[in-house]
Amino acid sequence: IKLMYSNYSKFLNYFFNLRRSGIKLGLEHTFDLLAKLGNPHDHLKMIHIAGTNGKGSCSALIENILRISGKKTGIFTSPHLINFNERIRVNGKPIANSAIASFFKKNKENIEKIKSTFFEVSTVMALDYFFKSKVDVAIIETGLGGRLDSTNVIKPKLSIITHISLDHLDILGDSILKIAKEKAGIIKSDTPVVMSRQLDGVKEILFKKALIKSSPIFEVKKISKINLSEIGTSFKYKNKNYCTPLFGLHQAQNASLAIEAVNKYDKKISNNIIAEGISSVYWPGRIQKVYKNIFFDVSHNKESIKSLISTIKTIFPKKLLFGLFCLKKDKDLRLIAKELYNVFSKLFICEDKNNLLIDKTILSKQLNSYHIKNEIVESIDIGIREIKNLSLNNGIGLIFGSHYIAEEIFKGFQISFDKVDI
């Protein structure tokens, strides 16, 4: 049956159903679909970013700096918080619904013939949109891994590798060194690489791969005078002072990586512009203040949850912590549980309304088995109400564990998000 689409929501339903194809590791399908579109990626200047944590923040920082410097920017990130459109932006503005609908009208037949997955189509759509928008530079974030990630079809001017830790063990391998080998797969011949500070074994793998590919590799230098406060993070890097509204030691690391990346990409960009880009970045869902003393963070693995809790404890050392927690099914709770032990005065367990996360009863039982006291709430709205009440006087509320609850959180706190053109 030939499907006729009268509106954007039908396109989107069709698009999300491509997820049924699962995660198909390999680049052939992406190359095939790009070829049908005339290989738009061959005409773009790009920066490619892989890593476990901090990819999105680092991408947002670099994009903001480059845009302030006067370049027309494209940025492709994942996952989204509220709308799919957030993943593909030009000069900070999300792709319009009409552009997504137009892409499907033209390419639906090829998508079905090639049996492209959701992420393969997203990647190709982004590259095609950036080409048509005539961007000066596109920042492309990997989805999973690196070597076999759909985005690895590109030939970037610069490769960036953020901090590598354990995540997606079922797909990328069960050790940090195996994961590092996958991430190292984005390193291309004669293409500079900038990386954040890594564990010795990880660093060795990345340096070795860069040597094989004849690519110069640079590691972020030491950062000093990091100070966390209720307005953000200040730090000193290479004798210059910077401040970002993003919270955490890890955000000082991400910002330093962005500084090095921009310096390597375009030496003409002044430090004043770099500092301005770092101080004016907006990247929601990352230790984002959503209420007087409540923060929302999309952290969903051991390292990011550890950073979240450490950051909040540093800024508010004398406050009690109250949490609202959920988690996706593929996450390793055993590693995460260690970070949650004896941290919260009260920890509420929830799930999303779309059933994309672990059932709250199952998650609660698993946490109990690790001796982490918790209480189930029937909905995110009830959870919000509970932590609002508890953190009124001497407490801080933390909502964390997944991107998938963002829409409910933003609605619950009546926070407006990107408006998308129809």
FIVO-799798 format. One record per residue (C-alpha): residue number from 1; residue in one letter; chain; x, y, z. Coordinates in steps of 0.5 Angstrom, whole numbers. Layout:
BEGIN
 seq type mol     x     y     z
 NUM    a   A     X     Y     Z
...
This chain:
BEGIN
 seq type mol     x     y     z
   1    i   A     0     0     0
   2    k   A     3     7    -2
   3    l   A     3    11     4
   4    m   A     0    18     3
   5    y   A     3    23     9
   6    s   A    -2    29    10
   7    n   A     2    32    16
   8    y   A     9    32    19
   9    s   A     6    27    25
  10    k   A     5    22    20
  11    f   A    12    22    18
  12    l   A    15    22    25
  13    n   A    11    16    26
  14    y   A    14    13    20
  15    f   A    21    15    22
  16    f   A    21    13    29
  17    n   A    18     6    27
  18    l   A    25     5    23
  19    r   A    28     4    30
  20    r   A    25    -3    29
  21    s   A    31    -5    25
  22    g   A    35    -4    31
  23    i   A    42    -2    31
  24    k   A    45    -5    25
  25    l   A    53    -4    26
  26    g   A    56    -2    19
  27    l   A    57     4    14
  28    e   A    55     1     8
  29    h   A    47     3     9
  30    t   A    49    10    10
  31    f   A    54    10     4
  32    d   A    48     7     0
  33    l   A    43    13     2
  34    l   A    48    18     1
  35    a   A    50    16    -6
  36    k   A    43    16    -8
  37    l   A    43    24    -5
  38    g   A    49    25    -9
  39    n   A    54    25    -3
  40    p   A    53    31     0
  41    h   A    58    30     6
  42    d   A    63    30     1
  43    h   A    62    38     0
  44    l   A    62    39     8
  45    k   A    68    42    12
  46    m   A    66    38    19
  47    i   A    69    36    26
  48    h   A    67    29    28
  49    i   A    66    28    36
  50    a   A    66    21    39
  51    g   A    67    19    47
  52    t   A    63    16    53
  53    n   A    61    23    56
  54    g   A    61    30    55
  55    k   A    60    29    47
  56    g   A    54    34    47
  57    s   A    57    39    52
  58    c   A    63    39    48
  59    s   A    59    40    41
  60    a   A    55    45    44
  61    l   A    61    49    46
  62    i   A    65    49    40
  63    e   A    58    50    36
  64    n   A    57    57    40
  65    i   A    64    59    39
  66    l   A    64    58    32
  67    r   A    58    61    31
  68    i   A    60    67    35
  69    s   A    66    68    30
  70    g   A    62    69    24
  71    k   A    61    62    21
  72    k   A    55    59    19
  73    t   A    54    53    23
  74    g   A    51    46    23
  75    i   A    51    41    29
  76    f   A    48    34    29
  77    t   A    47    31    36
  78    s   A    43    25    40
  79    p   A    39    24    43
  80    h   A    34    29    43
  81    l   A    30    32    49
  82    i   A    23    34    47
  83    n   A    23    34    39
  84    f   A    27    30    34
  85    n   A    28    37    31
  86    e   A    33    39    36
  87    r   A    38    34    33
  88    i   A    39    38    27
  89    r   A    41    45    27
  90    v   A    43    51    23
  91    n   A    46    57    27
  92    g   A    43    54    33
  93    k   A    36    53    30
  94    p   A    33    46    29
  95    i   A    31    44    23
  96    a   A    24    45    21
  97    n   A    18    40    20
  98    s   A    17    42    13
  99    a   A    24    40    11
 100    i   A    24    33    15
 101    a   A    17    32    11
 102    s   A    21    34     4
 103    f   A    27    29     6
 104    f   A    22    23     7
 105    k   A    18    25     1
 106    k   A    24    25    -4
 107    n   A    27    19     0
 108    k   A    22    14     3
 109    e   A    23     9    -3
 110    n   A    31     9    -2
 111    i   A    30     8     5
 112    e   A    26     2     5
 113    k   A    30    -1    -1
 114    i   A    36     0     3
 115    k   A    33    -2    10
 116    s   A    36     4    13
 117    t   A    35     5    21
 118    f   A    33    11    24
 119    f   A    40    13    26
 120    e   A    42    12    19
 121    v   A    37    16    16
 122    s   A    38    21    22
 123    t   A    45    22    20
 124    v   A    44    22    12
 125    m   A    38    27    13
 126    a   A    43    32    17
 127    l   A    49    32    12
 128    d   A    44    33     7
 129    y   A    41    39    11
 130    f   A    47    42    12
 131    f   A    50    41     5
 132    k   A    43    45     3
 133    s   A    44    50     8
 134    k   A    51    52     6
 135    v   A    54    51    13
 136    d   A    61    53    13
 137    v   A    62    48    18
 138    a   A    58    42    21
 139    i   A    60    39    28
 140    i   A    58    32    28
 141    e   A    57    28    34
 142    t   A    57    20    34
 143    g   A    51    16    36
 144    l   A    55    10    39
 145    g   A    62     8    39
 146    g   A    66    11    33
 147    r   A    69     5    28
 148    l   A    62     3    26
 149    d   A    58     9    28
 150    s   A    53    11    22
 151    t   A    57    18    22
 152    n   A    64    15    21
 153    v   A    62    16    13
 154    i   A    65    23    14
 155    k   A    72    26    12
 156    p   A    73    31    18
 157    k   A    78    37    18
 158    l   A    79    35    26
 159    s   A    77    29    30
 160    i   A    75    30    38
 161    i   A    75    24    43
 162    t   A    72    26    50
 163    h   A    73    22    56
 164    i   A    72    15    55
 165    s   A    69    10    60
 166    l   A    64     4    61
 167    d   A    58     5    57
 168    h   A    54     1    52
 169    l   A    58    -5    54
 170    d   A    53   -10    50
 171    i   A    55    -7    44
 172    l   A    62    -4    44
 173    g   A    65    -9    49
 174    d   A    66   -11    56
 175    s   A    72    -7    58
 176    i   A    74     0    57
 177    l   A    80    -2    52
 178    k   A    75    -5    48
 179    i   A    71     1    48
 180    a   A    77     5    47
 181    k   A    79     1    40
 182    e   A    72     3    38
 183    k   A    72    10    39
 184    a   A    79    10    36
 185    g   A    75     8    30
 186    i   A    74    16    28
 187    i   A    81    17    27
 188    k   A    82    19    20
 189    s   A    89    19    16
 190    d   A    93    26    16
 191    t   A    87    29    20
 192    p   A    89    32    27
 193    v   A    86    29    33
 194    v   A    84    33    40
 195    m   A    83    29    46
 196    s   A    81    30    53
 197    r   A    85    27    59
 198    q   A    85    19    59
 199    l   A    87    13    63
 200    d   A    94    11    61
 201    g   A    91     5    57
 202    v   A    86     9    53
 203    k   A    91    14    52
 204    e   A    96     9    49
 205    i   A    90     6    44
 206    l   A    89    13    42
 207    f   A    96    15    41
 208    k   A    98     8    37
 209    k   A    92     9    32
 210    a   A    94    16    31
 211    l   A   101    14    29
 212    i   A    98     9    24
 213    k   A    94    14    21
 214    s   A   100    19    21
 215    s   A    95    24    25
 216    p   A    98    29    30
 217    i   A    94    28    36
 218    f   A    94    33    42
 219    e   A    92    32    49
 220    v   A    88    37    53
 221    k   A    93    40    58
 222    k   A    92    41    66
 223    i   A    86    45    68
 224    s   A    87    49    74
 225    k   A    83    54    79
 226    i   A    77    50    78
 227    n   A    71    53    82
 228    l   A    64    51    82
 229    s   A    59    56    84
 230    e   A    51    57    84
 231    i   A    52    60    77
 232    g   A    57    56    74
 233    t   A    64    53    73
 234    s   A    70    58    73
 235    f   A    77    55    71
 236    k   A    84    57    68
 237    y   A    87    54    62
 238    k   A    94    56    59
 239    n   A    94    62    64
 240    k   A    87    65    61
 241    n   A    81    65    65
 242    y   A    74    62    63
 243    c   A    67    61    66
 244    t   A    61    57    63
 245    p   A    54    57    66
 246    l   A    55    49    65
 247    f   A    56    46    72
 248    g   A    62    41    74
 249    l   A    69    39    74
 250    h   A    67    35    68
 251    q   A    65    42    64
 252    a   A    71    45    65
 253    q   A    74    39    62
 254    n   A    69    39    56
 255    a   A    71    47    55
 256    s   A    78    46    55
 257    l   A    77    41    50
 258    a   A    73    46    46
 259    i   A    78    51    47
 260    e   A    84    46    44
 261    a   A    79    44    38
 262    v   A    77    51    36
 263    n   A    85    53    36
 264    k   A    87    47    32
 265    y   A    81    48    27
 266    d   A    82    56    26
 267    k   A    88    59    29
 268    k   A    85    66    27
 269    i   A    79    66    32
 270    s   A    81    70    38
 271    n   A    81    68    45
 272    n   A    76    73    47
 273    i   A    71    70    42
 274    i   A    73    63    45
 275    a   A    71    66    52
 276    e   A    65    69    50
 277    g   A    63    62    47
 278    i   A    64    59    53
 279    s   A    60    64    57
 280    s   A    54    64    53
 281    v   A    53    57    51
 282    y   A    46    54    53
 283    w   A    46    46    53
 284    p   A    39    44    57
 285    g   A    39    37    61
 286    r   A    46    38    64
 287    i   A    45    39    71
 288    q   A    40    44    69
 289    k   A    37    49    74
 290    v   A    29    47    73
 291    y   A    27    50    80
 292    k   A    29    54    86
 293    n   A    33    48    88
 294    i   A    32    43    84
 295    f   A    37    40    78
 296    f   A    35    36    72
 297    d   A    41    32    69
 298    v   A    41    26    63
 299    s   A    47    23    66
 300    h   A    45    15    65
 301    n   A    52    12    67
 302    k   A    57    11    72
 303    e   A    62    16    71
 304    s   A    56    22    69
 305    i   A    52    20    75
 306    k   A    59    20    79
 307    s   A    60    27    76
 308    l   A    53    30    78
 309    i   A    53    28    85
 310    s   A    60    30    86
 311    t   A    58    37    83
 312    i   A    52    38    87
 313    k   A    55    36    94
 314    t   A    61    41    92
 315    i   A    56    47    91
 316    f   A    52    45    96
 317    p   A    56    41   102
 318    k   A    51    42   107
 319    k   A    44    41   104
 320    l   A    41    34   104
 321    l   A    40    31    97
 322    f   A    33    28    95
 323    g   A    33    24    88
 324    l   A    28    22    83
 325    f   A    31    17    79
 326    c   A    30    12    73
 327    l   A    34     8    68
 328    k   A    34     5    61
 329    k   A    34    -2    60
 330    d   A    41    -3    57
 331    k   A    45     1    63
 332    d   A    49    -3    68
 333    l   A    46    -2    75
 334    r   A    51    -6    78
 335    l   A    56     0    77
 336    i   A    51     6    78
 337    a   A    49     3    85
 338    k   A    56     4    88
 339    e   A    55    12    86
 340    l   A    48    12    89
 341    y   A    49     8    96
 342    n   A    48    13   102
 343    v   A    48    19    98
 344    f   A    40    21    98
 345    s   A    36    22   104
 346    k   A    30    20   100
 347    l   A    31    17    93
 348    f   A    24    16    89
 349    i   A    24    11    83
 350    c   A    20    13    77
 351    e   A    19    11    69
 352    d   A    17    15    63
 353    k   A    10    15    61
 354    n   A    12    12    54
 355    n   A    15     5    57
 356    l   A    22     6    54
 357    l   A    25     5    61
 358    i   A    26     0    66
 359    d   A    19    -2    70
 360    k   A    19     2    76
 361    t   A    18    -4    81
 362    i   A    24    -8    77
 363    l   A    28    -2    78
 364    s   A    26    -1    86
 365    k   A    27    -9    87
 366    q   A    34    -8    84
 367    l   A    36    -2    88
 368    n   A    34    -6    94
 369    s   A    39   -12    92
 370    y   A    44    -7    93
 371    h   A    42    -4    99
 372    i   A    40     3    96
 373    k   A    33     5   100
 374    n   A    28     8    95
 375    e   A    21     9    94
 376    i   A    16     8    88
 377    v   A    12    14    85
 378    e   A     7    13    80
 379    s   A     8    18    76
 380    i   A    14    23    74
 381    d   A     9    29    76
 382    i   A     8    26    83
 383    g   A    16    25    84
 384    i   A    16    32    82
 385    r   A    11    34    87
 386    e   A    15    30    93
 387    i   A    22    33    92
 388    k   A    19    40    91
 389    n   A    16    39    98
 390    l   A    22    36   101
 391    s   A    27    40    98
 392    l   A    24    47   100
 393    n   A    28    48   106
 394    n   A    35    45   107
 395    g   A    35    41   101
 396    i   A    37    40    94
 397    g   A    33    36    89
 398    l   A    36    32    83
 399    i   A    32    29    77
 400    f   A    37    24    73
 401    g   A    38    18    70
 402    s   A    35    19    62
 403    h   A    34    23    57
 404    y   A    27    20    56
 405    i   A    24    24    62
 406    a   A    26    31    59
 407    e   A    19    32    56
 408    e   A    15    31    62
 409    i   A    20    35    67
 410    f   A    20    41    62
 411    k   A    12    40    62
 412    g   A    12    39    70
 413    f   A    16    45    71
 414    q   A    13    49    66
 415    i   A    20    51    62
 416    s   A    19    53    55
 417    f   A    24    49    50
 418    d   A    26    51    43
 419    k   A    20    53    38
 420    v   A    20    49    32
 421    d   A    18    52    25
 422    i   A    12    48    22
